Amino acid sequence: MTTVLDIAEKAVEWAEDNFDGGAKQKAEALKYVSDKLLKLDKAHLFTASEINTAIEWAVFKMKGMD
């Protein structure tokens, strides 16, 4: 699970820097995580729900709510 959380953190930071927010930002972060997991041959280890939870955790952490 650490792998997906680390990737999610990077994805959220990247999306924050490159998109204005909202659904587009989240969609791009989800795509970023999915692409990275595919490259690592680990995509089959996580459900879409788990990836979404990791993204939400990263946003929560980024905003200092951890």
N, CA, C and O atoms as a Maestro MAE file, in Angstrom:
{
 s_m_m2io_version
 :::
 2.0.0
}

f_m_ct {
 s_m_title
 :::
 protein
 m_atom[264] {
  # First column is atom index #
  i_m_mmod_type
  r_m_x_coord
  r_m_y_coord
  r_m_z_coord
  i_m_residue_number
  s_m_chain_name
  s_m_pdb_residue_name
  s_m_pdb_atom_name
  i_m_atomic_number
  :::
  1 25 0.831 -1.204 0.000 1 A "MET " " N  " 7
  2 3 0.000 0.000 0.000 1 A "MET " " CA " 6
  3 2 0.869 1.259 0.000 1 A "MET " " C  " 6
  4 15 0.456 2.305 -0.500 1 A "MET " " O  " 8
  5 25 2.054 1.153 0.554 2 A "THR " " N  " 7
  6 3 2.948 2.308 0.589 2 A "THR " " CA " 6
  7 2 3.238 2.822 -0.812 2 A "THR " " C  " 6
  8 15 3.305 4.032 -1.026 2 A "THR " " O  " 8
  9 25 3.410 1.928 -1.755 3 A "THR " " N  " 7
  10 3 3.694 2.323 -3.135 3 A "THR " " CA " 6
  11 2 2.605 3.227 -3.677 3 A "THR " " C  " 6
  12 15 2.897 4.287 -4.230 3 A "THR " " O  " 8
  13 25 1.366 2.826 -3.529 4 A "VAL " " N  " 7
  14 3 0.268 3.622 -4.078 4 A "VAL " " CA " 6
  15 2 0.131 4.950 -3.331 4 A "VAL " " C  " 6
  16 15 -0.230 5.955 -3.942 4 A "VAL " " O  " 8
  17 25 0.407 4.980 -2.041 5 A "LEU " " N  " 7
  18 3 0.326 6.235 -1.289 5 A "LEU " " CA " 6
  19 2 1.422 7.204 -1.725 5 A "LEU " " C  " 6
  20 15 1.175 8.401 -1.870 5 A "LEU " " O  " 8
  21 25 2.621 6.692 -1.931 6 A "ASP " " N  " 7
  22 3 3.719 7.543 -2.409 6 A "ASP " " CA " 6
  23 2 3.412 8.115 -3.790 6 A "ASP " " C  " 6
  24 15 3.620 9.302 -4.044 6 A "ASP " " O  " 8
  25 25 2.923 7.267 -4.664 7 A "ILE " " N  " 7
  26 3 2.568 7.713 -6.013 7 A "ILE " " CA " 6
  27 2 1.424 8.719 -5.950 7 A "ILE " " C  " 6
  28 15 1.431 9.711 -6.679 7 A "ILE " " O  " 8
  29 25 0.448 8.473 -5.093 8 A "ALA " " N  " 7
  30 3 -0.692 9.388 -4.965 8 A "ALA " " CA " 6
  31 2 -0.236 10.765 -4.507 8 A "ALA " " C  " 6
  32 15 -0.732 11.779 -4.999 8 A "ALA " " O  " 8
  33 25 0.703 10.809 -3.570 9 A "GLU " " N  " 7
  34 3 1.229 12.096 -3.115 9 A "GLU " " CA " 6
  35 2 1.848 12.873 -4.269 9 A "GLU " " C  " 6
  36 15 1.576 14.061 -4.443 9 A "GLU " " O  " 8
  37 25 2.673 12.207 -5.050 10 A "LYS " " N  " 7
  38 3 3.306 12.857 -6.201 10 A "LYS " " CA " 6
  39 2 2.261 13.291 -7.223 10 A "LYS " " C  " 6
  40 15 2.379 14.357 -7.828 10 A "LYS " " O  " 8
  41 25 1.247 12.465 -7.409 11 A "ALA " " N  " 7
  42 3 0.187 12.781 -8.370 11 A "ALA " " CA " 6
  43 2 -0.581 14.024 -7.961 11 A "ALA " " C  " 6
  44 15 -0.879 14.880 -8.794 11 A "ALA " " O  " 8
  45 25 -0.899 14.122 -6.688 12 A "VAL " " N  " 7
  46 3 -1.658 15.281 -6.201 12 A "VAL " " CA " 6
  47 2 -0.821 16.549 -6.331 12 A "VAL " " C  " 6
  48 15 -1.328 17.587 -6.756 12 A "VAL " " O  " 8
  49 25 0.450 16.469 -5.968 13 A "GLU " " N  " 7
  50 3 1.325 17.636 -6.114 13 A "GLU " " CA " 6
  51 2 1.415 18.061 -7.576 13 A "GLU " " C  " 6
  52 15 1.333 19.249 -7.892 13 A "GLU " " O  " 8
  53 25 1.585 17.086 -8.464 14 A "TRP " " N  " 7
  54 3 1.671 17.365 -9.895 14 A "TRP " " CA " 6
  55 2 0.375 17.994 -10.403 14 A "TRP " " C  " 6
  56 15 0.411 18.980 -11.138 14 A "TRP " " O  " 8
  57 25 -0.754 17.436 -10.020 15 A "ALA " " N  " 7
  58 3 -2.047 17.953 -10.476 15 A "ALA " " CA " 6
  59 2 -2.296 19.356 -9.937 15 A "ALA " " C  " 6
  60 15 -2.850 20.203 -10.638 15 A "ALA " " O  " 8
  61 25 -1.888 19.605 -8.691 16 A "GLU " " N  " 7
  62 3 -2.032 20.947 -8.106 16 A "GLU " " CA " 6
  63 2 -1.259 21.976 -8.930 16 A "GLU " " C  " 6
  64 15 -1.736 23.088 -9.159 16 A "GLU " " O  " 8
  65 25 -0.069 21.595 -9.367 17 A "ASP " " N  " 7
  66 3 0.786 22.511 -10.125 17 A "ASP " " CA " 6
  67 2 0.319 22.728 -11.559 17 A "ASP " " C  " 6
  68 15 0.608 23.766 -12.154 17 A "ASP " " O  " 8
  69 25 -0.400 21.761 -12.116 18 A "ASN " " N  " 7
  70 3 -0.705 21.803 -13.544 18 A "ASN " " CA " 6
  71 2 -2.162 22.047 -13.913 18 A "ASN " " C  " 6
  72 15 -2.464 22.305 -15.079 18 A "ASN " " O  " 8
  73 25 -3.066 21.973 -12.952 19 A "PHE " " N  " 7
  74 3 -4.490 22.133 -13.258 19 A "PHE " " CA " 6
  75 2 -5.145 23.034 -12.223 19 A "PHE " " C  " 6
  76 15 -4.664 23.164 -11.097 19 A "PHE " " O  " 8
  77 25 -6.257 23.659 -12.624 20 A "ASP " " N  " 7
  78 3 -6.922 24.644 -11.778 20 A "ASP " " CA " 6
  79 2 -7.786 24.059 -10.672 20 A "ASP " " C  " 6
  80 15 -8.313 24.809 -9.850 20 A "ASP " " O  " 8
  81 25 -7.941 22.793 -10.630 21 A "GLY " " N  " 7
  82 3 -8.731 22.182 -9.557 21 A "GLY " " CA " 6
  83 2 -9.950 21.470 -10.085 21 A "GLY " " C  " 6
  84 15 -10.147 21.330 -11.292 21 A "GLY " " O  " 8
  85 25 -10.752 21.029 -9.159 22 A "GLY " " N  " 7
  86 3 -11.995 20.374 -9.515 22 A "GLY " " CA " 6
  87 2 -11.819 18.988 -10.090 22 A "GLY " " C  " 6
  88 15 -10.824 18.308 -9.841 22 A "GLY " " O  " 8
  89 25 -12.806 18.588 -10.864 23 A "ALA " " N  " 7
  90 3 -12.861 17.233 -11.413 23 A "ALA " " CA " 6
  91 2 -11.684 16.943 -12.344 23 A "ALA " " C  " 6
  92 15 -11.164 15.827 -12.345 23 A "ALA " " O  " 8
  93 25 -11.265 17.913 -13.122 24 A "LYS " " N  " 7
  94 3 -10.137 17.716 -14.050 24 A "LYS " " CA " 6
  95 2 -8.866 17.380 -13.271 24 A "LYS " " C  " 6
  96 15 -8.110 16.486 -13.653 24 A "LYS " " O  " 8
  97 25 -8.644 18.097 -12.191 25 A "GLN " " N  " 7
  98 3 -7.456 17.868 -11.376 25 A "GLN " " CA " 6
  99 2 -7.466 16.455 -10.780 25 A "GLN " " C  " 6
  100 15 -6.451 15.759 -10.807 25 A "GLN " " O  " 8
  101 25 -8.605 16.042 -10.248 26 A "LYS " " N  " 7
  102 3 -8.703 14.711 -9.654 26 A "LYS " " CA " 6
  103 2 -8.565 13.630 -10.729 26 A "LYS " " C  " 6
  104 15 -7.893 12.621 -10.513 26 A "LYS " " O  " 8
  105 25 -9.192 13.838 -11.872 27 A "ALA " " N  " 7
  106 3 -9.105 12.862 -12.958 27 A "ALA " " CA " 6
  107 2 -7.658 12.694 -13.421 27 A "ALA " " C  " 6
  108 15 -7.214 11.574 -13.673 27 A "ALA " " O  " 8
  109 25 -6.937 13.780 -13.531 28 A "GLU " " N  " 7
  110 3 -5.538 13.709 -13.955 28 A "GLU " " CA " 6
  111 2 -4.679 13.020 -12.897 28 A "GLU " " C  " 6
  112 15 -3.767 12.265 -13.235 28 A "GLU " " O  " 8
  113 25 -4.963 13.273 -11.626 29 A "ALA " " N  " 7
  114 3 -4.229 12.598 -10.552 29 A "ALA " " CA " 6
  115 2 -4.501 11.096 -10.587 29 A "ALA " " C  " 6
  116 15 -3.583 10.294 -10.416 29 A "ALA " " O  " 8
  117 25 -5.754 10.715 -10.808 30 A "LEU " " N  " 7
  118 3 -6.100 9.293 -10.910 30 A "LEU " " CA " 6
  119 2 -5.385 8.643 -12.096 30 A "LEU " " C  " 6
  120 15 -4.880 7.526 -11.991 30 A "LEU " " O  " 8
  121 25 -5.348 9.352 -13.217 31 A "LYS " " N  " 7
  122 3 -4.656 8.830 -14.406 31 A "LYS " " CA " 6
  123 2 -3.165 8.688 -14.127 31 A "LYS " " C  " 6
  124 15 -2.552 7.693 -14.513 31 A "LYS " " O  " 8
  125 25 -2.587 9.666 -13.468 32 A "TYR " " N  " 7
  126 3 -1.165 9.637 -13.120 32 A "TYR " " CA " 6
  127 2 -0.852 8.400 -12.284 32 A "TYR " " C  " 6
  128 15 0.098 7.674 -12.574 32 A "TYR " " O  " 8
  129 25 -1.653 8.161 -11.247 33 A "VAL " " N  " 7
  130 3 -1.432 7.005 -10.379 33 A "VAL " " CA " 6
  131 2 -1.586 5.711 -11.170 33 A "VAL " " C  " 6
  132 15 -0.751 4.813 -11.069 33 A "VAL " " O  " 8
  133 25 -2.638 5.620 -11.947 34 A "SER " " N  " 7
  134 3 -2.875 4.408 -12.741 34 A "SER " " CA " 6
  135 2 -1.725 4.136 -13.706 34 A "SER " " C  " 6
  136 15 -1.271 2.999 -13.836 34 A "SER " " O  " 8
  137 25 -1.260 5.181 -14.377 35 A "ASP " " N  " 7
  138 3 -0.149 5.026 -15.324 35 A "ASP " " CA " 6
  139 2 1.122 4.549 -14.623 35 A "ASP " " C  " 6
  140 15 1.817 3.665 -15.123 35 A "ASP " " O  " 8
  141 25 1.421 5.133 -13.469 36 A "LYS " " N  " 7
  142 3 2.625 4.739 -12.725 36 A "LYS " " CA " 6
  143 2 2.524 3.293 -12.254 36 A "LYS " " C  " 6
  144 15 3.493 2.538 -12.344 36 A "LYS " " O  " 8
  145 25 1.351 2.905 -11.751 37 A "LEU " " N  " 7
  146 3 1.169 1.525 -11.291 37 A "LEU " " CA " 6
  147 2 1.298 0.539 -12.448 37 A "LEU " " C  " 6
  148 15 1.843 -0.553 -12.281 37 A "LEU " " O  " 8
  149 25 0.797 0.924 -13.620 38 A "LEU " " N  " 7
  150 3 0.944 0.064 -14.800 38 A "LEU " " CA " 6
  151 2 2.418 -0.119 -15.160 38 A "LEU " " C  " 6
  152 15 2.857 -1.229 -15.463 38 A "LEU " " O  " 8
  153 25 3.171 0.971 -15.124 39 A "LYS " " N  " 7
  154 3 4.595 0.899 -15.451 39 A "LYS " " CA " 6
  155 2 5.352 0.016 -14.461 39 A "LYS " " C  " 6
  156 15 6.320 -0.651 -14.827 39 A "LYS " " O  " 8
  157 25 4.905 0.018 -13.209 40 A "LEU " " N  " 7
  158 3 5.545 -0.808 -12.182 40 A "LEU " " CA " 6
  159 2 4.998 -2.232 -12.152 40 A "LEU " " C  " 6
  160 15 5.427 -3.053 -11.342 40 A "LEU " " O  " 8
  161 25 4.057 -2.516 -13.033 41 A "ASP " " N  " 7
  162 3 3.378 -3.813 -13.084 41 A "ASP " " CA " 6
  163 2 2.701 -4.142 -11.752 41 A "ASP " " C  " 6
  164 15 2.730 -5.281 -11.286 41 A "ASP " " O  " 8
  165 25 2.087 -3.110 -11.151 42 A "LYS " " N  " 7
  166 3 1.396 -3.294 -9.875 42 A "LYS " " CA " 6
  167 2 -0.066 -2.867 -9.942 42 A "LYS " " C  " 6
  168 15 -0.760 -2.869 -8.925 42 A "LYS " " O  " 8
  169 25 -0.533 -2.506 -11.116 43 A "ALA " " N  " 7
  170 3 -1.912 -2.026 -11.251 43 A "ALA " " CA " 6
  171 2 -2.920 -3.078 -10.817 43 A "ALA " " C  " 6
  172 15 -3.977 -2.743 -10.282 43 A "ALA " " O  " 8
  173 25 -2.606 -4.330 -11.041 44 A "HIS " " N  " 7
  174 3 -3.528 -5.417 -10.693 44 A "HIS " " CA " 6
  175 2 -3.671 -5.604 -9.178 44 A "HIS " " C  " 6
  176 15 -4.555 -6.331 -8.726 44 A "HIS " " O  " 8
  177 25 -2.814 -4.959 -8.404 45 A "LEU " " N  " 7
  178 3 -2.854 -5.117 -6.949 45 A "LEU " " CA " 6
  179 2 -3.841 -4.182 -6.259 45 A "LEU " " C  " 6
  180 15 -4.144 -4.368 -5.081 45 A "LEU " " O  " 8
  181 25 -4.348 -3.175 -6.977 46 A "PHE " " N  " 7
  182 3 -5.195 -2.156 -6.364 46 A "PHE " " CA " 6
  183 2 -6.504 -1.991 -7.117 46 A "PHE " " C  " 6
  184 15 -6.543 -2.041 -8.346 46 A "PHE " " O  " 8
  185 25 -7.571 -1.794 -6.360 47 A "THR " " N  " 7
  186 3 -8.867 -1.506 -6.970 47 A "THR " " CA " 6
  187 2 -8.957 -0.012 -7.242 47 A "THR " " C  " 6
  188 15 -8.168 0.770 -6.712 47 A "THR " " O  " 8
  189 25 -9.910 0.376 -8.061 48 A "ALA " " N  " 7
  190 3 -10.144 1.801 -8.330 48 A "ALA " " CA " 6
  191 2 -10.482 2.528 -7.033 48 A "ALA " " C  " 6
  192 15 -10.064 3.667 -6.826 48 A "ALA " " O  " 8
  193 25 -11.229 1.875 -6.176 49 A "SER " " N  " 7
  194 3 -11.600 2.471 -4.891 49 A "SER " " CA " 6
  195 2 -10.365 2.723 -4.022 49 A "SER " " C  " 6
  196 15 -10.273 3.761 -3.367 49 A "SER " " O  " 8
  197 25 -9.430 1.795 -4.010 50 A "GLU " " N  " 7
  198 3 -8.202 1.974 -3.229 50 A "GLU " " CA " 6
  199 2 -7.352 3.110 -3.782 50 A "GLU " " C  " 6
  200 15 -6.755 3.872 -3.022 50 A "GLU " " O  " 8
  201 25 -7.300 3.222 -5.089 51 A "ILE " " N  " 7
  202 3 -6.549 4.318 -5.703 51 A "ILE " " CA " 6
  203 2 -7.217 5.647 -5.374 51 A "ILE " " C  " 6
  204 15 -6.536 6.622 -5.057 51 A "ILE " " O  " 8
  205 25 -8.534 5.692 -5.445 52 A "ASN " " N  " 7
  206 3 -9.269 6.904 -5.099 52 A "ASN " " CA " 6
  207 2 -9.025 7.284 -3.640 52 A "ASN " " C  " 6
  208 15 -8.824 8.459 -3.332 52 A "ASN " " O  " 8
  209 25 -9.040 6.310 -2.751 53 A "THR " " N  " 7
  210 3 -8.784 6.564 -1.334 53 A "THR " " CA " 6
  211 2 -7.376 7.111 -1.136 53 A "THR " " C  " 6
  212 15 -7.170 8.014 -0.325 53 A "THR " " O  " 8
  213 25 -6.412 6.575 -1.866 54 A "ALA " " N  " 7
  214 3 -5.038 7.061 -1.773 54 A "ALA " " CA " 6
  215 2 -4.936 8.514 -2.229 54 A "ALA " " C  " 6
  216 15 -4.218 9.308 -1.620 54 A "ALA " " O  " 8
  217 25 -5.644 8.862 -3.285 55 A "ILE " " N  " 7
  218 3 -5.660 10.253 -3.771 55 A "ILE " " CA " 6
  219 2 -6.269 11.162 -2.703 55 A "ILE " " C  " 6
  220 15 -5.719 12.221 -2.400 55 A "ILE " " O  " 8
  221 25 -7.389 10.755 -2.139 56 A "GLU " " N  " 7
  222 3 -8.042 11.563 -1.106 56 A "GLU " " CA " 6
  223 2 -7.135 11.722 0.113 56 A "GLU " " C  " 6
  224 15 -7.078 12.799 0.706 56 A "GLU " " O  " 8
  225 25 -6.425 10.652 0.491 57 A "TRP " " N  " 7
  226 3 -5.482 10.722 1.602 57 A "TRP " " CA " 6
  227 2 -4.378 11.736 1.300 57 A "TRP " " C  " 6
  228 15 -4.005 12.525 2.168 57 A "TRP " " O  " 8
  229 25 -3.856 11.715 0.072 58 A "ALA " " N  " 7
  230 3 -2.782 12.627 -0.310 58 A "ALA " " CA " 6
  231 2 -3.245 14.080 -0.274 58 A "ALA " " C  " 6
  232 15 -2.503 14.962 0.158 58 A "ALA " " O  " 8
  233 25 -4.465 14.327 -0.725 59 A "VAL " " N  " 7
  234 3 -5.022 15.687 -0.668 59 A "VAL " " CA " 6
  235 2 -5.161 16.116 0.790 59 A "VAL " " C  " 6
  236 15 -4.783 17.229 1.155 59 A "VAL " " O  " 8
  237 25 -5.698 15.242 1.607 60 A "PHE " " N  " 7
  238 3 -5.873 15.500 3.039 60 A "PHE " " CA " 6
  239 2 -4.522 15.826 3.678 60 A "PHE " " C  " 6
  240 15 -4.410 16.782 4.446 60 A "PHE " " O  " 8
  241 25 -3.513 15.042 3.366 61 A "LYS " " N  " 7
  242 3 -2.172 15.249 3.910 61 A "LYS " " CA " 6
  243 2 -1.580 16.563 3.415 61 A "LYS " " C  " 6
  244 15 -0.971 17.305 4.186 61 A "LYS " " O  " 8
  245 25 -1.760 16.850 2.120 62 A "MET " " N  " 7
  246 3 -1.208 18.070 1.538 62 A "MET " " CA " 6
  247 2 -1.792 19.318 2.200 62 A "MET " " C  " 6
  248 15 -1.101 20.321 2.381 62 A "MET " " O  " 8
  249 25 -3.050 19.238 2.550 63 A "LYS " " N  " 7
  250 3 -3.710 20.389 3.168 63 A "LYS " " CA " 6
  251 2 -3.420 20.477 4.659 63 A "LYS " " C  " 6
  252 15 -3.966 21.335 5.352 63 A "LYS " " O  " 8
  253 25 -2.553 19.584 5.157 64 A "GLY " " N  " 7
  254 3 -2.140 19.641 6.551 64 A "GLY " " CA " 6
  255 2 -3.168 19.151 7.538 64 A "GLY " " C  " 6
  256 15 -3.182 19.588 8.689 64 A "GLY " " O  " 8
  257 25 -4.029 18.253 7.109 65 A "MET " " N  " 7
  258 3 -5.082 17.756 7.986 65 A "MET " " CA " 6
  259 2 -4.751 16.383 8.552 65 A "MET " " C  " 6
  260 15 -5.617 15.728 9.131 65 A "MET " " O  " 8
  261 25 -3.501 15.938 8.390 66 A "ASP " " N  " 7
  262 3 -3.160 14.606 8.894 66 A "ASP " " CA " 6
  263 2 -2.816 14.604 10.357 66 A "ASP " " C  " 6
  264 15 -2.508 13.551 10.917 66 A "ASP " " O  " 8
  :::
 }
 m_bond[263] {
  # First column is bond index #
  i_m_from
  i_m_to
  i_m_order
  :::
  1 1 2 1
  2 2 3 1
  3 3 4 2
  4 3 5 1
  5 5 6 1
  6 6 7 1
  7 7 8 2
  8 7 9 1
  9 9 10 1
  10 10 11 1
  11 11 12 2
  12 11 13 1
  13 13 14 1
  14 14 15 1
  15 15 16 2
  16 15 17 1
  17 17 18 1
  18 18 19 1
  19 19 20 2
  20 19 21 1
  21 21 22 1
  22 22 23 1
  23 23 24 2
  24 23 25 1
  25 25 26 1
  26 26 27 1
  27 27 28 2
  28 27 29 1
  29 29 30 1
  30 30 31 1
  31 31 32 2
  32 31 33 1
  33 33 34 1
  34 34 35 1
  35 35 36 2
  36 35 37 1
  37 37 38 1
  38 38 39 1
  39 39 40 2
  40 39 41 1
  41 41 42 1
  42 42 43 1
  43 43 44 2
  44 43 45 1
  45 45 46 1
  46 46 47 1
  47 47 48 2
  48 47 49 1
  49 49 50 1
  50 50 51 1
  51 51 52 2
  52 51 53 1
  53 53 54 1
  54 54 55 1
  55 55 56 2
  56 55 57 1
  57 57 58 1
  58 58 59 1
  59 59 60 2
  60 59 61 1
  61 61 62 1
  62 62 63 1
  63 63 64 2
  64 63 65 1
  65 65 66 1
  66 66 67 1
  67 67 68 2
  68 67 69 1
  69 69 70 1
  70 70 71 1
  71 71 72 2
  72 71 73 1
  73 73 74 1
  74 74 75 1
  75 75 76 2
  76 75 77 1
  77 77 78 1
  78 78 79 1
  79 79 80 2
  80 79 81 1
  81 81 82 1
  82 82 83 1
  83 83 84 2
  84 83 85 1
  85 85 86 1
  86 86 87 1
  87 87 88 2
  88 87 89 1
  89 89 90 1
  90 90 91 1
  91 91 92 2
  92 91 93 1
  93 93 94 1
  94 94 95 1
  95 95 96 2
  96 95 97 1
  97 97 98 1
  98 98 99 1
  99 99 100 2
  100 99 101 1
  101 101 102 1
  102 102 103 1
  103 103 104 2
  104 103 105 1
  105 105 106 1
  106 106 107 1
  107 107 108 2
  108 107 109 1
  109 109 110 1
  110 110 111 1
  111 111 112 2
  112 111 113 1
  113 113 114 1
  114 114 115 1
  115 115 116 2
  116 115 117 1
  117 117 118 1
  118 118 119 1
  119 119 120 2
  120 119 121 1
  121 121 122 1
  122 122 123 1
  123 123 124 2
  124 123 125 1
  125 125 126 1
  126 126 127 1
  127 127 128 2
  128 127 129 1
  129 129 130 1
  130 130 131 1
  131 131 132 2
  132 131 133 1
  133 133 134 1
  134 134 135 1
  135 135 136 2
  136 135 137 1
  137 137 138 1
  138 138 139 1
  139 139 140 2
  140 139 141 1
  141 141 142 1
  142 142 143 1
  143 143 144 2
  144 143 145 1
  145 145 146 1
  146 146 147 1
  147 147 148 2
  148 147 149 1
  149 149 150 1
  150 150 151 1
  151 151 152 2
  152 151 153 1
  153 153 154 1
  154 154 155 1
  155 155 156 2
  156 155 157 1
  157 157 158 1
  158 158 159 1
  159 159 160 2
  160 159 161 1
  161 161 162 1
  162 162 163 1
  163 163 164 2
  164 163 165 1
  165 165 166 1
  166 166 167 1
  167 167 168 2
  168 167 169 1
  169 169 170 1
  170 170 171 1
  171 171 172 2
  172 171 173 1
  173 173 174 1
  174 174 175 1
  175 175 176 2
  176 175 177 1
  177 177 178 1
  178 178 179 1
  179 179 180 2
  180 179 181 1
  181 181 182 1
  182 182 183 1
  183 183 184 2
  184 183 185 1
  185 185 186 1
  186 186 187 1
  187 187 188 2
  188 187 189 1
  189 189 190 1
  190 190 191 1
  191 191 192 2
  192 191 193 1
  193 193 194 1
  194 194 195 1
  195 195 196 2
  196 195 197 1
  197 197 198 1
  198 198 199 1
  199 199 200 2
  200 199 201 1
  201 201 202 1
  202 202 203 1
  203 203 204 2
  204 203 205 1
  205 205 206 1
  206 206 207 1
  207 207 208 2
  208 207 209 1
  209 209 210 1
  210 210 211 1
  211 211 212 2
  212 211 213 1
  213 213 214 1
  214 214 215 1
  215 215 216 2
  216 215 217 1
  217 217 218 1
  218 218 219 1
  219 219 220 2
  220 219 221 1
  221 221 222 1
  222 222 223 1
  223 223 224 2
  224 223 225 1
  225 225 226 1
  226 226 227 1
  227 227 228 2
  228 227 229 1
  229 229 230 1
  230 230 231 1
  231 231 232 2
  232 231 233 1
  233 233 234 1
  234 234 235 1
  235 235 236 2
  236 235 237 1
  237 237 238 1
  238 238 239 1
  239 239 240 2
  240 239 241 1
  241 241 242 1
  242 242 243 1
  243 243 244 2
  244 243 245 1
  245 245 246 1
  246 246 247 1
  247 247 248 2
  248 247 249 1
  249 249 250 1
  250 250 251 1
  251 251 252 2
  252 251 253 1
  253 253 254 1
  254 254 255 1
  255 255 256 2
  256 255 257 1
  257 257 258 1
  258 258 259 1
  259 259 260 2
  260 259 261 1
  261 261 262 1
  262 262 263 1
  263 263 264 2
  :::
 }
}
